[in-house]
Structure formats: C-alpha cells, structure tokens
Amino acid sequence: MFLPRFASAGADEPARLARTVTFDLGSRDGQAPWRITLYVPPGDAPTTGWPVLYLLDGNAVMATATDIERVQAPYPDATGVESRFAIVGIGYPGDEAYDGVRRSWDYTPPPGQSYPPYKPGGPALRTGGAQQFLHFVLTELRPAIERRCPVDSTRQALFGHSFGGLFVLYALANAPTAFSHWIAVSPSIYWEDLVLLKSIAGLESGAPVRAHVLLLAGAYEEELAPFQRDAPDREARMKRLKAARTVELSREMADRLSRIPGLTSQFRLIPERTHISVLPEAVNDAVAFFLKR
C-alpha cells in the first residue's frame, strides 16, 4: 500500500472510515471473495432495527455514503433524512475503485458473452453472472449482515451505477421483494441487445409488487460536457453516448415500471454531470429517496 511521506512519517497510520468494519465473504472453489465494508451508526438501533443501504461498487462509493450518514442523518430537520441507517459496501479486495473484470461478470444478466481483455495480456472478459451474484447477496451476504447488527427487513435499499444499475434492475425483476427501495444510476440498459428487457417482461406478468424505484442519469450522458466538446475524440464520445442511450432508456424504464401495480417509479436527471461524475449527487439522492421525511 502506498503511503505519503511526511516529516513525522513514523507516526503515520492508514486512515480508516469511522465506525466501519471490513471482512471478506464468499470465497470458495478457488473463487476470490468479495470485500464487504459495514458501517453501523452510533447508539442503539431502533426497535425495528437499522434501515440498510446496500451499495454495489463499494470500493468507489462507501466513503461518500458514510459521510452522508454521519453529516445528514443526525439532523433530520435540516436534511429530511428521517432515520440513521446502516450501510453495506459490496466491493472487491484491493485499493482500486473498480475491479473491471469481476464487476463485468457479477453485474450483467445471463446468458452473457466473452470479450477481449481490458489490457493486453489480461484475462478475457466474461459477462452473464448476475444470477449467481444475486444468489450470493441474498443467501450469504444478507445473513452475514444480520448476524452483525439488527436490521429492519422492511426498509432495505440496493444502489448500483452503470453495470451496477443494470444489476439493480435485473435483481428487481428476479427478486422483487428482496428490497423495499431500488436505485439504478446510469444503468446500462442497452447492454447485449437489451437483454435486461426479458427479465422486465417477466416482472410485468408476475404478481403485484410493493417497491419503490429511482432511476438517475447525468445530463451529460446525452450530450457532451463543455470540457469534452473540443476534445480530439469528441466524435467517438458522442457515438458512444448515442449507442448507450442512457437517459432515453432510463426515462422509458421508469415509465414502464410505473405501470406495474404496486410499484412506484421515477426518473431524475442530474444536471451538469457525466456518466462518472454523477456518483456523489446520485448517492445523496439515493439516501433522500430511501429515507425522506
């Protein structure tokens, strides 16, 4: 691990997220584990247990979410966040924000395909592992969290961005009672010829669902940001935006889901944000959506 050098380097220690613990889970048959980070607020839990926000790509967004809880949840009259809440970051071992190879498998619907490596000499990319990952979340991770802190089974949210947002919608379609709130940010609905829509069709034909869904996207996911408009690769960037159709497909998905009996769904566009820079506002919006007064 890299640590900066200061004059008093002998006394320096790695910084830690307040009130968090980290553990690995799910290692078996040669498979690498997931790195889980759990934050629990101070004080006694409510009689019903803590509301819980589960975050995909936990390495990338856990610190943002814990800061929101620590700063906003203690002041409901100023923030509208009505309850303190626990947070579960589902990530991967290592210090990087993303593990591109593993998330490409975990978050994408079956049947999946194989793709060239991200980097020369790297492993080939495989997609289509969402069913197995959902099984892990529901049958291994959630019981592990419930052993560590009291949870409110009626107030649990799942948050995901990009491929993670795609997984949120896949999980909603295949386990609609698993969470009370579902937040899909810039979901990759276009992925592999809109394969997600097969799962959504199954949700539509099933029993009524009691759930709340929020879809979010950045305004600069349908047009180039000002700092990109003179870039040498601006035409290629615009081509990718048009192919992904993130804003268009997210709006359509929110409208489609809102027609399912018992399910409430809304779309929100976050101004002046790109596919990547949308994350901090998206986490903040997710908390407000999940725990609004």
C-alpha positions in Angstrom: 0.0 0.0 0.0 1.3 3.4 -0.9 1.5 5.9 2.0 2.7 9.5 1.5 5.8 10.6 3.3 5.6 13.4 5.9 8.1 14.8 8.3 6.6 12.6 11.1 6.2 9.5 8.9 7.0 7.2 11.8 3.7 8.1 13.5 1.5 7.9 10.4 -1.2 5.3 10.0 -3.6 4.4 7.2 -6.8 6.4 7.6 -9.9 4.5 8.4 -13.6 5.1 7.7 -15.3 5.9 11.0 -17.5 3.2 12.5 -16.8 0.7 9.8 -15.6 -2.9 9.7 -14.3 -4.8 6.7 -14.5 -8.6 6.1 -14.2 -10.9 3.1 -17.0 -13.2 2.2 -17.9 -15.8 -0.4 -14.5 -17.4 -1.2 -15.0 -21.0 -2.3 -13.9 -23.4 -5.1 -11.0 -21.1 -6.0 -13.2 -18.0 -6.4 -11.9 -14.8 -5.0 -14.0 -13.3 -2.2 -16.0 -10.1 -2.1 -14.7 -7.4 0.2 -17.5 -6.2 2.4 -17.5 -2.9 4.4 -20.2 -2.4 7.0 -21.0 0.9 8.7 -23.3 1.0 11.7 -24.4 4.3 13.3 -23.7 5.1 16.9 -26.2 4.5 19.6 -28.9 1.9 20.0 -30.7 0.6 16.9 -34.4 1.4 16.6 -36.7 -1.3 17.9 -37.3 -2.4 14.3 -33.6 -2.5 13.5 -31.5 -0.3 11.3 -32.6 0.6 7.7 -29.8 -0.7 5.4 -28.4 0.8 2.2 -26.5 -1.8 0.1 -24.0 -0.3 -2.3 -22.6 -2.0 -5.4 -19.0 -0.9 -6.3 -18.5 -0.4 -2.6 -14.8 0.5 -3.1 -15.9 3.5 -5.1 -18.8 4.9 -3.1 -18.6 3.7 0.5 -16.8 6.7 1.9 -19.3 9.1 0.2 -22.3 7.2 1.7 -20.8 7.1 5.2 -20.1 10.8 5.2 -23.7 11.5 4.1 -25.0 9.4 7.0 -22.7 10.9 9.6 -23.4 14.5 8.4 -27.0 14.4 7.4 -28.8 11.7 9.4 -28.3 13.3 12.8 -30.1 16.5 11.6 -33.4 15.4 10.1 -35.0 18.8 10.4 -32.2 20.3 8.2 -31.9 17.4 5.7 -35.2 15.5 5.6 -33.3 12.2 6.3 -35.7 10.8 8.8 -33.5 8.0 10.3 -30.0 6.9 10.9 -29.1 3.9 8.8 -26.5 1.2 8.3 -24.5 0.9 5.0 -23.1 -2.2 3.3 -20.5 -1.7 0.6 -20.0 -4.7 -1.7 -16.6 -4.4 -3.2 -13.5 -6.4 -4.1 -10.2 -6.9 -2.4 -7.7 -4.2 -3.3 -7.4 -0.4 -3.2 -8.8 0.5 -6.6 -12.2 2.0 -7.0 -13.3 -0.7 -9.5 -12.4 -4.2 -10.4 -13.5 -4.1 -14.1 -13.1 -7.9 -14.7 -15.1 -9.1 -11.8 -17.9 -6.4 -12.0 -18.4 -7.2 -15.7 -19.3 -10.7 -14.7 -21.2 -10.1 -11.4 -23.5 -7.3 -12.6 -24.6 -8.4 -16.1 -27.6 -10.6 -16.9 -27.2 -14.1 -18.4 -26.6 -15.6 -20.8 -23.6 -13.3 -21.3 -20.7 -13.3 -23.8 -16.9 -13.2 -23.9 -15.0 -10.1 -24.8 -11.3 -9.2 -25.3 -9.2 -8.3 -22.3 -9.3 -4.7 -21.0 -5.5 -4.7 -21.2 -3.0 -6.7 -23.3 -2.2 -9.9 -21.5 -5.1 -9.6 -19.2 -7.9 -12.1 -18.7 -10.8 -12.2 -21.2 -13.9 -10.5 -20.0 -16.9 -12.7 -19.3 -20.4 -11.4 -18.7 -23.7 -13.0 -17.5 -23.0 -13.8 -13.8 -25.8 -11.7 -12.3 -27.9 -14.7 -11.3 -25.0 -16.1 -9.2 -24.2 -12.8 -7.7 -27.8 -12.2 -6.7 -27.8 -15.6 -5.0 -24.7 -14.5 -3.1 -26.2 -11.2 -2.0 -29.5 -12.8 -0.8 -28.3 -16.1 0.7 -24.8 -15.3 2.1 -24.3 -11.5 2.4 -27.6 -10.6 4.0 -27.4 -13.2 6.7 -23.8 -12.1 7.4 -25.0 -8.6 7.9 -28.0 -9.6 10.1 -25.5 -11.5 12.4 -23.5 -8.3 12.9 -26.3 -5.7 13.5 -30.1 -5.6 13.9 -31.7 -4.7 10.6 -35.2 -3.5 9.6 -36.2 -6.1 7.0 -38.9 -3.7 5.7 -36.5 -0.9 4.8 -33.6 -2.0 2.8 -32.3 -0.4 -0.4 -30.0 -1.5 -3.2 -27.9 1.1 -5.1 -25.9 0.5 -8.3 -24.3 2.6 -11.0 -23.7 1.8 -14.7 -23.3 -2.1 -14.8 -24.3 -1.8 -11.2 -27.5 0.0 -12.2 -28.2 -2.8 -14.7 -27.8 -5.3 -11.9 -30.3 -3.4 -9.7 -32.9 -3.6 -12.4 -32.2 -7.3 -13.0 -32.4 -8.0 -9.3 -35.7 -6.1 -9.1 -37.1 -8.2 -11.9 -35.9 -11.5 -10.4 -36.3 -10.9 -6.7 -38.8 -8.0 -6.4 -39.5 -8.5 -2.7 -35.8 -8.5 -1.7 -35.5 -4.8 -1.2 -38.0 -2.0 -0.5 -36.1 0.6 -2.5 -34.1 0.2 -5.7 -31.8 2.9 -7.1 -30.3 2.4 -10.6 -27.9 5.1 -11.6 -27.0 5.5 -15.3 -28.0 1.8 -15.8 -26.5 0.1 -18.9 -29.9 -1.0 -20.2 -28.6 -1.1 -23.7 -26.2 -3.9 -22.8 -26.1 -7.0 -25.0 -29.1 -6.1 -27.2 -31.3 -5.0 -24.3 -31.2 -8.5 -22.7 -32.5 -6.9 -19.4 -35.9 -6.4 -21.0 -36.6 -10.1 -21.0 -36.4 -10.0 -17.2 -38.6 -6.9 -17.0 -41.3 -8.6 -19.1 -41.3 -11.4 -16.5 -41.8 -8.8 -13.8 -44.7 -7.2 -15.6 -46.5 -10.6 -16.0 -46.0 -11.6 -12.3 -47.8 -10.7 -9.1 -48.2 -7.1 -8.0 -45.1 -5.7 -6.4 -44.7 -3.3 -3.5 -41.4 -1.5 -4.2 -40.0 2.0 -4.9 -37.6 2.6 -7.8 -35.5 5.6 -8.6 -33.6 5.9 -11.9 -31.0 8.6 -12.2 -28.7 9.8 -15.0 -26.4 12.7 -15.7 -27.4 15.4 -18.2 -24.0 14.9 -20.0 -24.9 11.4 -20.8 -27.0 12.5 -23.8 -24.7 15.4 -24.8 -21.0 16.2 -24.4 -19.9 18.1 -21.4 -18.4 21.6 -22.2 -14.9 20.3 -21.5 -15.4 17.5 -24.0 -16.7 19.4 -26.9 -13.3 20.4 -28.4 -11.6 17.1 -27.5 -9.9 15.2 -30.3 -12.1 12.2 -29.7 -15.4 14.1 -29.4 -17.0 12.3 -32.3 -16.2 8.9 -30.8 -17.5 10.0 -27.4 -20.7 11.3 -29.0 -21.1 8.0 -30.9 -20.8 6.1 -27.6 -23.4 8.3 -25.9 -25.9 7.7 -28.8 -25.3 4.0 -28.7 -25.9 3.7 -24.9 -29.0 6.0 -24.9 -28.7 6.1 -21.1 -31.0 9.0 -20.5 -33.6 7.9 -23.0 -33.7 4.3 -21.9 -33.7 5.2 -18.2 -36.7 7.5 -18.8 -38.5 4.8 -20.7 -37.7 2.2 -18.0 -39.1 4.5 -15.2 -42.3 5.0 -17.1 -42.6 1.2 -17.9 -42.1 0.2 -14.3 -44.5 2.8 -13.0 -47.3 0.9 -14.8 -46.7 -2.2 -12.7 -49.4 -2.5 -10.0 -48.0 -1.6 -6.6 -44.6 -0.4 -7.9 -43.7 3.3 -7.8 -41.0 4.5 -10.2 -39.5 7.8 -11.1 -36.6 9.2 -13.2 -34.4 12.2 -12.3 -31.8 13.9 -14.4 -28.8 15.3 -12.6 -27.6 18.5 -14.3 -24.0 19.1 -15.4 -22.8 15.6 -14.7 -21.2 12.9 -16.8 -21.5 9.1 -16.5 -18.7 9.1 -13.9 -19.1 12.5 -12.1 -22.8 11.7 -11.4 -21.9 9.5 -8.5 -21.7 11.8 -5.5 -25.1 13.5 -6.2 -26.6 10.1 -7.0 -25.6 8.7 -3.6 -27.0 11.8 -2.0 -30.3 11.5 -3.9 -30.5 7.8 -3.1 -30.3 8.5 0.6 -33.0 11.2 0.4 -35.2 8.8 -1.7 -34.7 5.9 0.7 -35.2 7.8 3.9 -37.1 11.0 3.1 -39.4 12.5 5.7 
